[in-house]
């Protein structure tokens, strides 16, 4: 019985993930207002009404995309810092972690950039809270690495590094094609390290 419930729970989680992946793709391509719930369900292989088994409406789908991404960054960032022996190691690991996220989630980043303002006020507040905590995680590492600098400078540098890392995977094109991830990763890691520590 418990095995059946576990399988059912896994299947539900898989369908939810498929819906969020499809929604991120569609919202990134056409913008949140340009996608219907029926189109979202169709892209995920379910009927429009079946989406309501997982989300109360389209706005909840958008909120889940951005909140899940923000929570994942914060949780992963905390683990990354906790596993590091010193501030320099922590910063390099945070950079790698964030570059990996950006390469794997270009659609989510595009949705964040364009559609954050479409969130309900409470959802936007929660997403921003998670993102502020993530920024402060980086600021804390930078403060330990360079205690001679003001906290405000660390915060500016962190935001600048996020801008660099987040924009490149969905904007860099050579003859209309994105370069290989390993090439992009190496360049982003080097540039982010330089911008944060120079």
SERO-4910 file (N, C-alpha, C, O; in steps of 0.05 Angstrom, whole numbers):
BEGIN
 pado doro    nc1    nc2    nc3   cac1   cac2   cac3    cc1    cc2    cc3    oc1    oc2    oc3
  Unk    A     17    -24      0      0      0      0     17     25      0     13     43    -16
  Unk    A     37     26     19     55     49     20     71     52     -6     77     75    -14
  Unk    A     78     29    -18     93     30    -43     77     43    -65     86     59    -81
  Unk    A     51     36    -66     32     48    -85     30     78    -81     30     93   -100
  Unk    A     27     86    -55     25    114    -49     51    129    -57     50    152    -67
  Unk    A     73    116    -52     99    128    -60    101    132    -90    110    153   -100
  Unk    A     93    111   -105     93    112   -134     74    134   -144     81    149   -162
  Unk    A     51    136   -131     32    156   -139     43    184   -133     40    203   -149
  Unk    A     56    187   -110     69    213   -103     91    220   -122     93    244   -130
  Unk    A    107    200   -130    128    205   -150    117    214   -176    126    232   -189
  Unk    A     95    200   -185     83    206   -211     71    235   -210     73    250   -229
  Unk    A     59    242   -187     48    269   -185     70    290   -186     68    311   -199
  Unk    A     92    284   -172    115    303   -172    127    305   -200    135    327   -209
  Unk    A    128    283   -215    139    283   -242    121    300   -260    131    315   -277
  Unk    A     94    297   -257     76    313   -274     78    342   -267     77    359   -285
  Unk    A     81    349   -242     84    377   -234    110    388   -246    110    410   -257
  Unk    A    132    373   -245    157    382   -257    155    385   -287    165    405   -298
  Unk    A    140    367   -300    137    369   -329    121    394   -336    127    408   -356
  Unk    A    100    400   -320     84    424   -325    101    449   -321     99    468   -337
  Unk    A    118    450   -300    134    473   -296    155    477   -318    161    499   -326
  Unk    A    167    455   -327    186    456   -349    173    467   -374    184    485   -388
  Unk    A    150    456   -381    135    465   -405    127    495   -402    129    510   -421
  Unk    A    118    502   -378    110    530   -374    134    549   -376    131    570   -388
  Unk    A    157    541   -365    180    558   -367    188    563   -396    195    585   -404
  Unk    A    187    541   -412    193    543   -441    174    562   -455    182    580   -470
  Unk    A    148    558   -450    128    574   -464    129    603   -455    128    621   -471
  Unk    A    131    608   -429    132    635   -418    157    649   -429    156    673   -435
  Unk    A    180    635   -430    205    647   -440    202    655   -470    211    676   -478
  Unk    A    188    638   -485    185    643   -514    164    665   -520    169    682   -537
  Unk    A    142    664   -506    119    681   -513    111    701   -492     93    718   -497
  Unk    A    122    699   -468    114    716   -446     90    704   -431     74    691   -443
  Unk    A     89    710   -406     68    699   -389     40    705   -399     23    688   -400
  Unk    A     34    730   -407      7    737   -417     -1    722   -443    -24    719   -449
  Unk    A     19    714   -458     14    702   -484     10    672   -484      8    660   -506
  Unk    A      7    660   -461      4    631   -459    -22    625   -443    -26    636   -422
  Unk    A    -38    607   -454    -63    599   -440    -57    574   -424    -38    560   -429
  Unk    A    -75    569   -405    -72    545   -389    -75    520   -406    -62    499   -400
  Unk    A    -92    521   -426    -96    498   -444    -70    492   -460    -62    469   -463
  Unk    A    -57    513   -469    -31    509   -483    -10    498   -465      6    482   -473
  Unk    A    -10    507   -441      9    497   -421      5    467   -417     24    452   -417
  Unk    A    -20    459   -412    -26    431   -409    -18    414   -433     -6    393   -431
  Unk    A    -25    425   -457    -19    410   -481     12    406   -484     20    385   -492
  Unk    A     27    427   -477     56    425   -480     68    404   -460     89    393   -465
  Unk    A     53    400   -438     63    381   -418     50    353   -422     55    335   -407
  Unk    A     32    351   -442     20    325   -448     -4    319   -431    -12    295   -428
  Unk    A    -17    340   -420    -42    335   -405    -63    355   -415    -57    374   -430
  Unk    A    -88    350   -408   -109    369   -416   -108    394   -399    -96    394   -377
  Unk    A   -119    416   -410   -119    441   -395   -131    438   -367   -118    447   -347
  Unk    A   -154    426   -364   -166    423   -338   -149    406   -319   -151    409   -294
  Unk    A   -133    388   -329   -116    371   -312    -94    388   -298    -84    379   -277
  Unk    A    -88    411   -309    -68    429   -296    -79    436   -268    -63    440   -250
  Unk    A   -105    439   -266   -117    447   -240   -113    426   -218   -117    433   -194
  Unk    A   -105    402   -225    -99    382   -204    -73    389   -190    -68    380   -168
  Unk    A    -57    406   -203    -31    413   -191    -28    442   -183    -14    449   -164
  Unk    A    -43    459   -197    -41    488   -192    -69    500   -194    -85    493   -211
  Unk    A    -75    520   -177   -102    532   -178   -106    550   -202   -129    557   -208
  Unk    A    -85    557   -216    -88    574   -239    -61    581   -251    -40    572   -241
  Unk    A    -61    596   -273    -36    602   -287    -17    618   -270      7    614   -271
  Unk    A    -28    637   -254    -10    653   -237      5    636   -217     27    642   -210
  Unk    A     -8    615   -208      5    597   -189     28    581   -203     48    574   -190
  Unk    A     25    576   -228     46    563   -244     71    581   -245     93    573   -240
  Unk    A     66    607   -252     88    626   -253    101    629   -226    126    629   -224
  Unk    A     85    630   -205     96    633   -178    114    609   -171    135    611   -159
  Unk    A    104    585   -178    120    561   -172    146    560   -187    167    552   -176
  Unk    A    146    568   -213    171    569   -228    192    586   -214    214    577   -210
  Unk    A    184    610   -207    203    629   -196    210    623   -166    233    626   -158
  Unk    A    190    614   -151    196    607   -123    213    582   -121    232    581   -105
  Unk    A    207    562   -137    223    537   -137    252    543   -144    271    533   -132
  Unk    A    256    560   -165    283    567   -174    298    582   -152    321    577   -146
  Unk    A    284    601   -140    297    618   -119    304    601    -94    325    604    -82
  Unk    A    285    583    -87    290    566    -64    313    546    -70    329    541    -52
  Unk    A    314    536    -94    335    518   -102    362    531   -101    382    519    -92
  Unk    A    363    556   -110    388    571   -109    397    576    -80    420    572    -73
  Unk    A    379    584    -63    385    589    -35    394    564    -21    415    564     -8
  Unk    A    379    542    -24    387    517    -10    414    507    -21    431    499     -5
  Unk    A    417    507    -47    442    497    -59    465    515    -51    487    505    -46
  Unk    A    461    541    -51    482    560    -43    490    556    -14    514    557     -8
  Unk    A    471    551      3    478    546     32    495    521     35    514    520     49
  Unk    A    487    500     21    503    475     22    531    479     11    550    469     22
  Unk    A    533    494    -11    558    499    -23    577    514     -4    600    507     -2
  Unk    A    567    534     10    583    549     29    591    532     53    613    533     62
  Unk    A    572    516     62    577    499     86    598    478     80    613    471     98
  Unk    A    600    469     55    620    449     48    648    460     43    667    444     40
  Unk    A    650    486     41    676    498     34    693    503     59    683    509     81
  Unk    A    719    500     56    738    503     79    746    532     84    754    538    106
  Unk    A    744    549     64    753    577     67    737    594     48    724    584     29
  Unk    A    738    621     51    722    639     34    728    637      4    710    639    -12
  Unk    A    754    634     -3    761    633    -31    749    608    -44    738    609    -66
  Unk    A    751    585    -30    739    560    -40    709    563    -42    697    554    -61
  Unk    A    697    576    -22    668    580    -22    659    597    -45    639    591    -59
  Unk    A    674    618    -51    666    635    -73    669    621   -100    651    623   -117
  Unk    A    691    607   -104    694    592   -129    672    571   -132    661    568   -154
  Unk    A    665    558   -110    643    538   -111    616    551   -117    600    540   -132
  Unk    A    611    574   -105    586    589   -110    584    597   -139    563    595   -152
  Unk    A    607    607   -150    607    614   -179    600    590   -196    584    592   -214
  Unk    A    614    568   -191    608    543   -207    579    535   -204    566    528   -224
  Unk    A    569    536   -180    541    529   -174    522    546   -190    503    537   -203
  Unk    A    526    573   -190    508    591   -203    511    589   -234    490    591   -248
  Unk    A    535    585   -244    538    581   -273    524    556   -282    510    556   -302
  Unk    A    526    534   -266    511    510   -273    481    515   -274    468    505   -292
  Unk    A    471    530   -254    443    536   -254    435    552   -279    415    546   -292
  Unk    A    451    572   -286    444    590   -309    444    574   -335    427    578   -352
  Unk    A    464    556   -338    465    540   -362    441    521   -365    432    515   -387
  Unk    A    432    511   -342    410    491   -342    383    504   -342    363    491   -348
  Unk    A    381    530   -335    355    542   -331    352    569   -345    341    588   -334
  Unk    A    362    570   -370    360    596   -385    331    605   -388    326    629   -387
  Unk    A    313    586   -392    284    594   -395    274    607   -369    260    627   -370
  Unk    A    281    595   -346    271    606   -321    282    634   -316    268    651   -307
  Unk    A    307    638   -324    319    665   -321    305    685   -338    301    708   -330
  Unk    A    298    677   -363    284    696   -380    256    702   -369    247    725   -371
  Unk    A    243    682   -358    217    687   -345    220    706   -322    204    724   -318
  Unk    A    240    701   -305    245    719   -282    249    748   -292    238    767   -281
  Unk    A    265    751   -312    272    778   -322    247    793   -333    244    817   -328
  Unk    A    230    778   -347    207    791   -360    181    791   -344    165    809   -346
  Unk    A    176    769   -329    149    765   -318    147    767   -288    126    761   -277
  Unk    A    168    774   -274    167    776   -245    144    795   -237    131    791   -216
  Unk    A    141    816   -252    120    836   -245     92    826   -249     72    838   -240
  Unk    A     89    802   -262     62    791   -265     53    774   -241     31    765   -239
  Unk    A     72    770   -222     65    755   -198     46    770   -180     46    795   -179
  Unk    A     29    755   -166     12    768   -145     31    779   -123     54    770   -121
  Unk    A     22    799   -109     40    813    -90     53    795    -70     77    797    -64
  Unk    A     37    777    -58     48    759    -38     69    740    -50     89    735    -37
  Unk    A     64    730    -74     83    712    -87    109    727    -94    131    717    -91
  Unk    A    106    752   -104    129    768   -111    146    774    -86    171    773    -87
  Unk    A    132    779    -64    146    785    -38    163    760    -30    186    763    -21
  Unk    A    151    737    -32    166    712    -25    190    707    -43    211    700    -33
  Unk    A    186    710    -69    208    706    -88    231    726    -82    254    718    -81
  Unk    A    224    751    -77    244    771    -72    258    765    -45    282    770    -43
  Unk    A    243    756    -25    256    749      1    277    727     -3    299    729      7
  Unk    A    270    706    -18    289    684    -23    313    694    -38    336    687    -32
  Unk    A    308    712    -57    331    722    -74    349    740    -57    373    740    -61
  Unk    A    337    756    -39    353    773    -22    371    756     -4    395    763      0
  Unk    A    360    735      7    376    717     24    399    704      8    421    700     19
  Unk    A    394    698    -17    415    686    -34    437    707    -39    461    700    -37
  Unk    A    429    731    -45    449    753    -48    466    756    -23    490    758    -24
  Unk    A    453    756      0    467    760     25    486    737     31    506    741     45
  Unk    A    480    713     22    498    691     24    525    697     10    546    693     21
  Unk    A    523    708    -14    547    716    -30    561    739    -16    586    739    -14
  Unk    A    546    759     -6    558    782      8    574    772     32    595    783     37
  Unk    A    563    753     47    577    743     70    603    730     63    623    734     77
  Unk    A    604    714     41    629    702     32    649    723     23    672    722     30
  Unk    A    639    743      8    657    764     -2    668    780     22    691    789     21
  Unk    A    652    785     42    661    800     66    683    785     80    702    798     91
  Unk    A    681    759     81    703    743     94    728    743     77    750    743     87
  Unk    A    724    743     51    747    742     32    761    769     31    786    770     30
  Unk    A    745    791     30    756    818     28    744    836     49    727    852     43
  Unk    A    752    832     74    741    848     96    748    878     94    736    894    109
  Unk    A    766    885     76    774    913     73    753    929     57    755    954     56
  Unk    A    734    915     45    715    929     28    688    932     43    681    917     60
  Unk    A    674    953     35    647    958     47    627    937     38    629    926     16
  Unk    A    608    931     56    587    912     50    572    920     25    564    903      8
  Unk    A    567    946     22    552    956     -2    567    949    -28    555    943    -48
  Unk    A    594    950    -27    609    943    -51    607    914    -57    604    906    -81
  Unk    A    607    897    -36    604    868    -41    577    863    -54    575    846    -72
  Unk    A    556    877    -45    529    872    -55    528    881    -85    516    866   -101
  Unk    A    540    903    -91    540    912   -119    555    892   -137    546    885   -158
  Unk    A    578    883   -127    593    863   -143    578    837   -146    579    825   -168
  Unk    A    563    828   -125    548    803   -128    526    807   -149    522    789   -166
  Unk    A    512    829   -148    491    834   -168    502    835   -196    490    825   -215
  Unk    A    525    848   -199    538    850   -225    546    822   -235    543    816   -259
  Unk    A    556    805   -218    563    778   -226    539    762   -234    540    747   -253
  Unk    A    517    765   -220    492    752   -227    483    761   -255    475    744   -272
  Unk    A    485    787   -260    477    797   -287    494    784   -309    483    777   -330
  Unk    A    520    783   -304    538    770   -324    531    741   -328    527    732   -351
  Unk    A    529    726   -306    524    697   -308    496    691   -320    493    674   -337
  Unk    A    476    706   -310    448    700   -319    443    707   -348    427    693   -361
  Unk    A    455    728   -358    448    737   -384    461    721   -406    450    718   -428
  Unk    A    485    711   -401    501    699   -423    489    674   -435    488    672   -460
  Unk    A    480    654   -419    470    629   -432    448    633   -452    446    618   -471
  Unk    A    430    653   -448    409    657   -468    413    680   -487    396    686   -504
  Unk    A    437    693   -485    442    715   -503    466    710   -521    467    720   -544
  Unk    A    485    694   -512    509    689   -529    503    670   -552    493    648   -548
  Unk    A    507    680   -576    502    665   -600    525    669   -620    535    691   -623
  Unk    A    534    648   -633    554    650   -654    540    638   -679    535    614   -681
  Unk    A    536    656   -699    521    647   -724    494    634   -716    486    614   -728
  Unk    A    481    646   -697    454    637   -689    454    613   -671    432    604   -663
  Unk    A    477    602   -664    478    579   -647    493    585   -621    512    601   -620
  Unk    A    483    573   -599    496    577   -573    522    561   -572    522    538   -581
  Unk    A    543    573   -561    568    557   -558    564    534   -539    545    533   -523
  Unk    A    583    515   -540    582    492   -522    582    502   -493    596    521   -486
  Unk    A    568    487   -475    566    495   -447    594    496   -434    599    514   -418
  Unk    A    612    478   -442    639    478   -429    654    503   -435    669    514   -419
  Unk    A    650    514   -459    663    539   -467    651    562   -451    666    578   -440
  Unk    A    625    563   -451    611    585   -436    618    584   -407    623    604   -394
  Unk    A    617    559   -395    623    556   -367    650    567   -359    653    581   -340
  Unk    A    670    559   -374    698    568   -368    700    598   -369    712    610   -351
  Unk    A    689    611   -389    691    640   -392    675    654   -369    686    672   -357
  Unk    A    651    644   -363    635    657   -342    649    654   -315    649    673   -300
  Unk    A    660    631   -309    672    627   -283    696    645   -280    700    658   -259
  Unk    A    713    648   -301    736    666   -299    727    695   -296    739    709   -280
  Unk    A    708    703   -312    699    731   -311    685    738   -285    689    759   -274
  Unk    A    669    720   -275    655    724   -250    675    727   -227    673    745   -210
  Unk    A    695    709   -226    716    710   -205    730    737   -207    735    750   -186
  Unk    A    738    746   -231    752    771   -234    735    795   -225    744    813   -211
  Unk    A    709    794   -232    692    817   -226    686    819   -196    682    840   -185
  Unk    A    687    796   -182    681    795   -154    705    802   -137    702    812   -114
  Unk    A    729    796   -147    753    798   -130    773    819   -139    792    825   -124
  Unk    A    770    831   -162    790    850   -172    791    876   -155    807    894   -161
***
